[in-house]
């Protein structure tokens, strides 16, 4: 399972130029509005963060907006304050000395429950006064904080604080998500805190932005010294200059055009550049619509015996459907009611596109008639790591697994060649099994409490053999969580990275032919754990479990691949996390192809936390067939020689990797765009132009001479 709370990791506190920064003149009693929330999604109703300074204390006000008729939600209790973060909460983080590894965390929920911690130590109980104010369409948390409580004094010119403010706010998708001032991906990483510099002067500041009525509303404040700079808003590549109003630039521009994305969100960037084109300021995020039309095909990989494909859509009538083959030729056109189906009987195996069009909108979905036969895992196949690649028998293999789900709705059998859950695995699949006995607890802090005889029991578990060495011993899942020993009611913390490092060394010495894995989901902790295993499993909240997976996924994969060195990496992909409705078949398929292109050795699709319902037929179809598709070419591609010079030109938002595989060259292209885009690929062997649907990958084969 995934936990809401995580232990603090080791960190350094440099003053990062890319961090959110503001200059404040801390005159007594003056209230400063800090500006917009910087989060992965632009809110439909923005929060308000202010700070005011007095002689002995300062006050923080965090106003969380509510949709009309909505009431704030509270959770937690006096004995379990951490649980308050599962519902509405206003949070303030502060590190008053960036040279030290100490930060303070104060939070309040709408019921007035207060949480305080120094790092993760909840025994910190400062003389902080808090209050909650209820408004018609908002609630406000007020915090009065003595300077001495956070180890500082009234700030003088030159002082620097690292801070963050967070609130749950309405997003365009109808949900309430957390928005924060600094744009932190991890609230408990002081390196992700924003910067307050005390003194005179001003910096460019995004005062507000919101995604409302499918429009972006934004206000950028520009100091006089930057008066000649150019202010620009870019939405999915389309550029909009700001409208000047005194010292402000204003935007009210459309977020979405005629093409409706399967995963409807827009990439937004607001920037300020000087006359030489140098970027002075920029903020990036995503926006989702308040109302989005949907088009859902009830399949992705369609076997030849499948006679028809059902669909649903919410587009206004009249709507027309167009079926095209892989070359773009129109096969048929017909009226498309809100619920319907079309025949597949005359379609040969291959790639097809279904386009749905109305007078004002158009969208498209790709599907396949596939007769790929899955490569079965033989009982005699031995699992080995050779040259940094997984092998089953003599063939390199990309591992695909699915975590435990309460109920699977797989369309075919023999789905996963990696067994980590309770359904869909192939016969003789590689099995990942836990080794270290511990129990997770949230009190008095989040931790794994080790069994008193944990090391001996881990040795006993590691002694278990399997046919073909197809059993991998997982030392830990979420290894970054603090380990404890002693009495359960009074747990004692131990050095967690050292424990796993020593255990791995001991087990590997005793069982050198066996493989041990370890999983974490905090990028900043990779260096602590990556050398304590043979196989490194990794997940990242910035991509793996983000509502929109793809924008940050390639960079996260590149980062972990580099840090892992030659060690095989398995990347976790959210299927039902962060929620059971946000993931699409398109982005999950793109993620698997990105993994192959970036030398990741396998994926595990997280299907827990309630799983995916049966109506998600298209996503279940993708999950049912992705192992077959990726492994139909993976052995050749992964064993090939990288030939980046083969690609002469590729314009657009794509990921590309070329490999020389014997006489032929394989080129893997993944569209990273949420909308359609035309690929124009120029290679040493010629030029290819092709329209790709959102997030679509493409494998190209160029025969040798």
C-alpha positions in Angstrom: 0.0 0.0 0.0 1.0 3.6 -0.3 1.0 5.7 2.8 0.0 9.4 3.2 3.0 10.2 5.3 6.7 9.7 4.8 9.8 10.1 6.9 12.2 12.9 6.3 15.2 12.0 4.1 18.7 13.4 4.1 19.0 16.7 2.3 21.1 19.7 1.6 19.7 23.2 1.7 21.3 25.2 -1.2 19.5 28.4 -2.2 18.2 27.2 -5.5 17.7 29.8 -8.2 14.8 27.9 -9.6 12.9 27.9 -6.2 10.0 30.3 -5.6 11.4 33.5 -4.3 10.1 36.8 -2.9 11.6 39.9 -1.3 9.8 41.2 1.8 10.3 44.4 3.7 9.2 43.2 7.2 7.7 46.5 8.5 5.7 45.9 11.7 2.1 45.2 11.0 2.4 45.2 7.2 0.6 42.3 5.6 2.2 40.8 2.5 0.3 38.8 -0.1 2.6 36.1 -1.3 0.9 35.4 -4.7 -0.3 32.3 -6.6 -0.1 28.7 -5.6 2.5 26.8 -7.7 1.2 23.3 -8.1 1.1 20.6 -10.8 -2.5 21.6 -11.4 -3.8 25.2 -11.7 -6.8 25.6 -9.3 -10.2 26.7 -10.5 -10.5 28.7 -7.3 -7.1 29.8 -6.0 -6.0 29.9 -2.3 -4.7 33.0 -0.6 -1.4 33.1 1.4 -0.4 36.1 3.5 2.2 36.9 6.2 2.4 39.8 8.7 5.3 40.7 11.0 5.2 42.0 14.6 7.8 42.6 17.2 7.6 39.3 19.0 5.7 37.1 16.5 4.4 36.9 13.0 1.1 35.7 11.7 0.3 33.5 8.7 -3.2 33.4 7.1 -4.1 30.6 4.7 -7.5 31.0 3.0 -8.8 27.8 1.3 -11.6 28.5 -1.2 -14.7 26.3 -1.5 -17.0 25.7 -4.4 -20.5 27.1 -4.0 -22.5 24.9 -1.6 -19.3 23.0 -0.6 -18.4 22.5 3.1 -14.9 22.0 4.4 -14.0 18.4 5.5 -12.1 17.5 8.6 -10.4 14.3 9.7 -8.0 13.3 12.5 -8.2 13.3 16.3 -6.1 14.4 19.2 -4.5 11.0 19.3 -4.0 10.7 15.5 -3.3 14.2 14.2 -1.5 13.0 11.1 -4.8 11.6 9.7 -6.0 15.2 9.4 -4.1 15.4 6.1 -6.5 13.0 4.4 -9.1 15.8 4.3 -8.9 19.6 4.2 -5.9 21.2 6.0 -3.9 24.4 5.9 -0.2 23.9 6.3 2.8 26.1 6.9 6.5 25.0 6.7 9.5 27.1 7.8 13.2 26.7 7.9 14.6 29.9 9.4 18.3 28.9 9.0 18.9 27.4 5.5 22.3 26.3 6.7 20.7 23.9 9.2 18.8 20.7 8.6 15.8 21.7 10.6 12.3 22.7 9.5 9.0 23.3 11.4 5.6 22.2 10.3 2.3 23.7 11.6 -1.1 22.6 10.3 -4.7 23.3 11.1 -7.9 21.7 9.9 -11.4 23.3 9.6 -12.4 21.7 12.9 -9.5 23.5 14.7 -7.3 20.4 15.2 -3.7 21.4 15.2 -0.6 19.5 14.1 2.9 20.6 15.0 6.2 18.9 14.3 9.9 19.7 14.2 11.0 17.7 11.1 8.8 14.6 11.8 9.1 14.9 15.6 5.5 15.5 16.8 6.6 16.0 20.4 7.4 19.6 19.4 4.7 21.6 21.0 5.4 25.3 20.6 3.5 28.3 22.0 1.7 28.8 18.7 -1.9 30.2 18.7 -4.2 29.1 15.9 -7.8 30.0 14.9 -10.2 29.0 12.2 -12.5 31.5 10.4 -15.4 30.3 8.3 -16.6 32.3 5.3 -19.4 31.8 2.8 -17.2 30.1 0.2 -14.0 29.7 2.1 -12.3 28.9 5.4 -9.2 30.5 6.8 -6.6 29.2 9.2 -4.7 31.9 11.2 -1.4 31.0 12.9 0.3 33.3 15.4 3.9 32.1 15.7 6.5 33.5 18.1 9.9 34.0 16.5 11.6 32.0 19.3 9.3 29.0 18.6 11.0 28.6 15.2 14.5 29.5 16.4 14.7 33.0 15.0 14.2 36.7 15.7 12.5 39.6 13.9 14.0 39.4 10.5 16.6 42.0 9.6 17.6 42.9 6.0 19.7 40.1 4.6 18.0 37.4 6.5 16.7 34.4 4.4 13.9 32.0 5.3 12.8 28.9 3.5 9.0 28.6 3.7 5.9 27.0 2.1 2.2 27.4 2.5 -0.3 24.7 1.4 -4.1 24.3 1.1 -6.6 22.0 -0.5 -8.5 23.8 -3.2 -11.0 23.0 -6.0 -9.4 21.9 -9.3 -11.0 21.9 -12.8 -11.5 18.1 -12.6 -14.0 18.5 -9.7 -11.7 17.2 -7.1 -9.9 19.0 -4.2 -6.2 18.7 -4.5 -3.4 20.3 -2.6 -1.9 23.5 -3.8 1.2 25.0 -2.4 3.1 28.3 -2.7 6.6 27.1 -3.5 5.6 24.4 -6.0 7.1 21.7 -3.9 6.7 18.1 -5.1 7.6 16.9 -1.6 6.4 19.1 1.3 8.9 17.5 3.6 12.0 18.3 1.6 13.3 21.6 2.8 15.1 21.9 -0.5 11.7 22.3 -2.1 10.7 25.2 0.2 10.4 28.7 -1.3 12.6 31.6 -0.4 11.8 34.8 1.5 14.6 37.3 1.3 14.2 40.3 3.7 15.1 43.7 2.5 14.2 46.3 -0.2 13.4 45.6 -3.8 11.0 43.5 -5.9 11.1 40.5 -8.1 8.6 39.4 -10.8 5.6 37.8 -9.1 2.7 35.7 -10.4 0.0 37.2 -8.2 -2.7 34.7 -9.3 -3.7 32.2 -11.9 -6.8 30.0 -12.2 -8.4 27.7 -14.7 -12.0 28.6 -14.8 -14.7 28.2 -17.5 -12.0 26.6 -19.7 -10.1 29.9 -19.6 -6.8 30.8 -18.0 -7.0 33.9 -15.9 -3.5 35.1 -14.8 -1.9 38.3 -13.3 1.9 38.8 -13.4 3.4 41.7 -11.4 6.5 43.1 -13.1 8.8 45.6 -11.2 9.9 48.8 -13.0 13.4 47.5 -13.6 11.9 44.8 -15.9 9.6 47.1 -17.8 11.1 46.3 -21.2 10.8 42.6 -20.7 8.5 40.4 -22.7 5.7 38.6 -20.9 4.3 35.5 -22.6 1.8 32.7 -21.8 2.3 29.5 -23.6 -0.5 26.9 -23.7 0.4 23.6 -25.4 2.7 25.4 -27.8 0.4 28.3 -28.6 1.7 31.7 -27.4 -0.3 34.6 -26.0 1.4 38.0 -25.2 0.4 39.6 -21.9 -1.9 42.6 -21.8 -0.1 45.5 -20.0 -1.9 47.3 -17.2 0.5 49.5 -15.3 3.0 47.2 -13.5 0.9 44.1 -14.3 0.5 41.8 -17.2 -3.0 40.2 -17.6 -4.2 37.1 -19.5 -7.7 35.7 -20.1 -7.0 33.1 -22.8 -8.6 29.8 -23.9 -7.1 26.6 -22.5 -8.5 24.2 -25.0 -9.2 24.2 -28.7 -11.1 22.1 -31.2 -9.2 18.9 -30.5 -10.3 17.2 -27.3 -7.6 15.2 -25.6 -8.3 11.8 -24.1 -6.7 13.0 -20.9 -7.9 16.6 -21.0 -5.3 18.9 -19.5 -3.3 21.8 -20.9 0.4 22.5 -20.3 0.7 26.1 -19.2 3.8 28.3 -18.9 4.1 32.0 -18.0 7.4 33.5 -18.6 9.2 36.9 -18.6 12.2 37.3 -20.9 14.6 40.2 -21.6 15.4 41.7 -25.0 18.1 39.1 -25.6 15.6 36.3 -25.0 17.1 35.3 -21.6 14.4 34.0 -19.2 14.0 36.1 -16.1 11.0 34.4 -14.6 8.9 31.4 -15.4 6.1 29.3 -13.9 4.7 26.1 -15.3 1.8 23.9 -14.5 -1.1 22.0 -15.9 -4.8 22.9 -16.1 -7.9 20.7 -16.4 -11.3 21.7 -17.6 -14.4 22.0 -15.5 -16.5 20.2 -18.1 -14.9 17.8 -20.5 -16.5 15.7 -23.2 -15.4 12.0 -23.1 -15.0 9.4 -25.9 -14.3 5.9 -24.6 -13.6 2.8 -26.8 -14.2 -0.4 -24.8 -11.1 -2.0 -26.0 -7.5 -1.4 -27.0 -6.0 -4.7 -28.1 -8.8 -6.6 -30.0 -8.2 -10.3 -30.8 -9.1 -11.4 -34.3 -12.1 -13.3 -33.0 -13.6 -10.1 -31.5 -16.5 -9.2 -33.8 -17.4 -5.7 -32.7 -16.0 -2.8 -30.5 -18.3 -0.9 -28.2 -18.0 2.8 -27.4 -19.6 5.6 -25.5 -19.2 9.4 -25.7 -20.7 12.6 -24.2 -20.2 14.9 -27.2 -23.2 16.9 -28.4 -25.2 15.5 -31.3 -24.9 15.1 -34.2 -21.6 13.2 -34.0 -19.9 11.3 -36.8 -17.4 8.4 -36.5 -14.6 7.9 -39.0 -12.5 4.7 -39.1 -9.0 4.9 -40.6 -6.3 2.3 -41.2 -2.6 2.7 -40.3 -1.9 4.7 -43.5 -4.8 7.1 -42.8 -7.1 5.8 -45.5 -10.8 6.2 -44.6 -12.5 2.8 -44.2 -16.0 4.0 -43.2 -18.0 6.8 -41.8 -21.2 6.6 -39.8 -23.4 8.5 -37.4 -22.3 7.9 -33.8 -25.0 7.9 -31.0 -23.9 8.4 -27.4 -23.8 4.6 -27.0 -22.9 2.3 -29.8 -20.6 -0.3 -31.4 -19.0 -1.0 -34.8 -18.0 -4.1 -36.6 -14.4 -5.5 -36.7 -15.1 -8.5 -38.9 -13.5 -7.1 -42.0 -10.4 -5.6 -40.3 -7.1 -7.4 -40.6 -4.5 -7.3 -37.8 -3.0 -3.9 -37.5 -3.4 -0.3 -36.2 -6.6 1.6 -36.6 -7.9 5.0 -35.6 -11.4 6.0 -34.6 -12.2 9.7 -35.0 -15.2 11.3 -33.4 -16.3 14.7 -34.8 -19.0 17.2 -34.1 -19.5 20.7 -35.4 -17.2 22.2 -32.7 -14.9 19.4 -31.6 -12.9 16.4 -32.8 -11.0 13.7 -31.0 -9.4 10.3 -31.8 -8.5 7.0 -30.3 -6.1 4.3 -31.6 -6.9 0.6 -31.3 -5.3 -2.6 -32.6 -6.5 -5.9 -34.1 -3.7 -8.0 -32.7 -2.8 -11.6 -33.2 0.5 -11.5 -31.1 0.9 -14.7 -29.2 2.4 -14.2 -25.8 5.8 -15.8 -25.3 5.2 -18.3 -22.5 7.7 -18.7 -19.6 8.9 -22.3 -19.7 9.4 -24.3 -16.6 13.0 -24.8 -17.7 13.7 -21.0 -18.2 16.2 -19.7 -15.8 15.9 -16.1 -14.6 19.3 -14.3 -14.8 20.7 -10.8 -15.0 23.2 -10.6 -17.8 24.8 -7.3 -19.1 22.3 -5.3 -17.1 19.3 -7.0 -18.7 16.8 -9.5 -17.4 16.8 -12.9 -19.1 14.5 -15.8 -19.1 16.3 -18.6 -20.7 18.5 -17.2 -23.6 16.2 -14.3 -24.3 16.3 -10.8 -22.9 12.9 -9.9 -21.4 11.0 -6.8 -20.2 9.2 -7.7 -16.9 5.6 -6.5 -16.6 3.7 -7.0 -13.3 0.6 -5.8 -11.6 0.3 -5.3 -7.9 -2.5 -6.9 -5.9 -6.0 -5.7 -6.8 -9.3 -6.7 -5.1 -10.8 -7.7 -8.4 -9.2 -7.9 -11.8 -11.1 -7.5 -15.1 -8.4 -8.8 -17.5 -9.6 -9.5 -21.0 -7.1 -12.3 -21.5 -5.0 -14.8 -19.5 -1.3 -14.9 -19.3 -1.0 -11.2 -18.8 2.0 -10.7 -16.5 5.5 -12.3 -16.6 6.3 -10.8 -13.3 4.2 -11.9 -10.3 3.7 -9.3 -7.6 -0.1 -9.5 -7.2 -2.8 -12.1 -7.0 -4.1 -12.3 -10.6 -3.2 -12.4 -14.3 0.3 -13.9 -14.0 1.7 -16.3 -16.5 2.6 -19.8 -15.6 6.2 -19.9 -14.3 6.3 -16.0 -14.0 9.2 -14.4 -12.1 8.0 -13.9 -8.5 8.9 -11.0 -6.2 8.4 -11.9 -2.5 8.9 -10.0 0.7 11.9 -11.1 2.9 12.1 -8.8 6.0 9.3 -9.2 8.6 8.0 -5.9 9.9 4.7 -4.1 10.6 3.7 -0.6 9.6 2.5 1.8 12.2 1.6 5.5 12.3 1.9 6.0 16.0 3.8 7.7 17.6 5.3 8.4 14.1 5.2 6.6 10.8 7.5 3.6 10.9 8.1 -0.1 10.1 8.5 -2.0 13.4 10.9 -4.9 12.9 10.2 -8.4 14.2 12.5 -9.1 17.1 14.1 -11.9 15.1 14.0 -10.0 11.8 17.5 -10.8 10.5 17.3 -14.6 11.2 13.8 -14.8 9.6 15.1 -12.8 6.6 17.9 -15.4 6.2 15.3 -18.2 6.4 13.2 -16.5 3.7 16.2 -16.0 1.5 17.1 -19.7 1.8 13.9 -20.6 -0.2 14.7 -21.8 -3.7 12.6 -21.8 -6.8 12.8 -23.6 -10.2 15.0 -21.6 -12.5 15.9 -19.1 -9.8 12.6 -17.3 -10.7 12.2 -16.0 -7.1 13.4 -12.5 -6.3 13.7 -11.6 -2.6 12.4 -8.1 -1.9 14.1 -6.7 1.1 11.7 -3.8 1.5 8.7 -2.0 -0.1 9.0 1.8 0.6 12.4 1.2 2.2 12.7 4.9 3.0 10.2 4.5 5.9 11.9 4.6 9.2 12.7 1.2 10.8 12.3 0.7 14.5 13.0 -2.0 17.1 12.2 -2.5 20.8 8.8 -2.4 22.3 5.9 -1.6 20.0 4.5 1.0 22.4 7.9 2.7 22.6 9.7 2.1 19.3 13.4 3.0 19.0 14.6 4.4 15.6 17.6 2.7 13.9 19.7 3.7 10.9 17.5 2.4 8.1 19.8 2.7 5.1 22.6 1.0 7.1 20.3 -1.9 8.2 19.4 -2.7 4.6 22.9 -2.3 3.4 24.3 -4.7 6.0 21.5 -7.2 5.5 21.9 -7.2 1.7 25.7 -7.7 2.1 25.1 -10.6 4.5 22.4 -12.3 2.4 24.3 -11.9 -0.9 27.4 -13.4 0.6 25.4 -16.4 1.8 23.4 -16.7 -1.4 25.4 -15.2 -4.2 23.3 -16.7 -7.0 20.1 -15.2 -5.7 18.7 -11.8 -6.5 17.5 -9.2 -4.0 15.3 -6.2 -4.7 14.4 -3.0 -2.8 11.7 -0.4 -3.5 11.5 3.3 -2.6 9.3 6.2 -3.8 11.4 9.2 -2.8 13.9 10.4 -5.4 16.0 12.2 -2.8 16.6 8.9 -1.0 17.9 6.9 -4.0 21.6 7.3 -3.0 20.8 5.9 0.4 19.4 2.6 -0.9 20.4 2.0 -4.5 23.5 0.0 -3.7 21.7 -2.3 -1.3 20.1 -4.6 -3.9 20.5 -6.4 -7.2 17.3 -5.0 -8.6 16.2 -1.4 -7.8 12.4 -0.7 -7.8 11.4 2.9 -7.9 8.2 5.0 -7.9 7.9 8.8 -7.9 5.0 10.9 -6.9 6.0 13.4 -9.5 5.0 11.0 -12.2 4.2 7.4 -11.1 1.3 8.5 -8.9 0.6 11.9 -10.4 -2.9 12.7 -11.8 -1.1 13.3 -15.1 1.7 10.8 -15.4 3.5 11.7 -18.6 4.8 15.3 -18.2 7.5 14.4 -15.7 7.9 10.7 -16.4 10.8 10.7 -19.0 13.0 12.9 -16.7 12.2 10.7 -13.7 13.2 7.6 -15.6 16.4 9.2 -16.9 17.3 10.2 -13.4 16.8 6.8 -11.7 18.5 5.1 -14.7 21.6 7.2 -14.2 21.7 6.8 -10.4 21.2 3.0 -10.6 24.3 2.5 -12.9 24.3 -1.0 -14.4 21.8 -2.3 -11.9 18.4 -3.3 -13.4 15.5 -0.9 -12.6 11.8 -1.7 -12.3 9.7 1.4 -12.5 6.3 1.5 -10.8 3.4 3.0 -12.7 0.1 4.1 -11.1 -2.9 2.3 -12.5 -5.5 3.0 -9.8 -3.4 5.5 -7.9 -3.7 8.4 -7.3 -7.4 7.5 -8.0 -9.2 4.8 -9.9 -10.4 7.2 -12.7 -7.5 9.4 -13.7 -5.2 7.0 -15.6 -5.8 6.4 -19.3 -4.7 3.5 -21.6 -2.8 6.0 -23.8 -0.6 7.3 -21.0 0.1 3.9 -19.5 1.1 2.5 -22.9 3.3 5.5 -23.5 4.9 5.0 -20.1 5.8 1.4 -20.8 7.4 2.3 -24.2 9.3 5.2 -22.5 10.7 2.7 -20.0 12.0 0.5 -22.8 13.4 3.4 -24.7 15.2 4.7 -21.6 16.7 1.4 -20.5 14.3 0.7 -17.7 14.1 -3.1 -17.4 10.5 -3.6 -16.3 7.4 -2.0 -14.8 4.9 -2.9 -12.1 1.4 -1.4 -12.6 -0.1 -0.4 -9.2 -3.6 -1.7 -9.1 -4.3 -1.6 -5.4 -6.3 0.9 -3.3 -9.7 -0.3 -4.5 -8.5 -1.3 -8.0 -10.0 -0.4 -11.3 -13.7 -1.0 -12.0 -14.9 -3.2 -14.9 -16.2 -0.2 -16.9 -12.6 0.8 -17.4 -12.5 -1.8 -20.2 -10.1 0.1 -22.5 -7.5 0.4 -19.7 -8.0 -3.3 -18.7 -7.5 -4.2 -22.4 -4.3 -2.3 -22.4 -3.1 -3.9 -19.2 -4.1 -7.3 -20.6 -1.9 -6.9 -23.7 1.0 -4.6 -23.1 3.3 -7.4 -22.0 2.8 -9.1 -25.4 3.4 -6.0 -27.4 6.5 -4.8 -25.6 8.2 -8.2 -25.6 7.4 -8.8 -29.2 10.4 -6.5 -30.0 12.2 -5.9 -26.7 14.8 -8.6 -26.9 16.2 -7.2 -30.2 15.8 -3.6 -29.1 17.4 -3.9 -25.7 20.3 -5.9 -27.0 21.0 -3.4 -29.8 23.7 -0.8 -30.1 22.6 2.8 -29.6 23.0 4.9 -32.8 21.8 8.4 -32.0 23.4 9.6 -35.2 20.9 7.6 -37.2 18.3 10.3 -36.4 19.0 13.4 -38.4 15.9 15.5 -37.3 12.7 15.1 -35.3 10.7 18.1 -34.5 7.9 18.2 -31.9 7.3 16.8 -28.4 8.8 13.3 -28.8 11.1 10.8 -27.1 13.2 8.8 -29.5 15.8 6.0 -29.3 17.5 4.3 -32.2 19.3 0.9 -31.9 21.3 -1.1 -34.4 20.1 -4.7 -34.1 22.1 -6.8 -36.5 21.5 -5.7 -40.1 18.4 -3.7 -39.2 17.9 -0.5 -37.2 15.0 -0.2 -34.7 13.7 3.3 -33.9 11.3 3.8 -31.0 9.4 7.1 -31.0 6.9 8.1 -28.2 4.7 11.1 -28.6 4.8 13.1 -25.4 1.9 15.3 -26.4 -1.6 15.0 -24.8 -3.0 15.9 -28.2 -2.5 14.8 -31.8 0.8 15.7 -33.5 2.4 14.9 -36.8 5.8 13.2 -36.6 8.3 14.2 -39.3 11.3 12.0 -38.8 14.4 12.4 -40.9 16.9 9.5 -40.7 19.9 8.2 -42.5 17.6 5.8 -44.3 14.9 8.3 -45.3 12.1 10.4 -44.1 8.8 9.4 -42.5 5.7 11.5 -41.8 2.9 10.2 -39.7 0.1 11.6 -37.6 0.2 10.2 -34.0 -2.7 10.2 -31.6 -2.1 11.5 -28.0 0.8 9.8 -26.2 1.1 7.2 -29.0 4.4 5.2 -29.3 5.7 3.9 -32.7 8.2 1.3 -33.5 9.9 1.7 -36.8 12.1 -0.9 -38.5 14.7 0.1 -41.1 16.2 -2.9 -42.9 19.9 -3.0 -43.4 21.6 -3.0 -46.8 
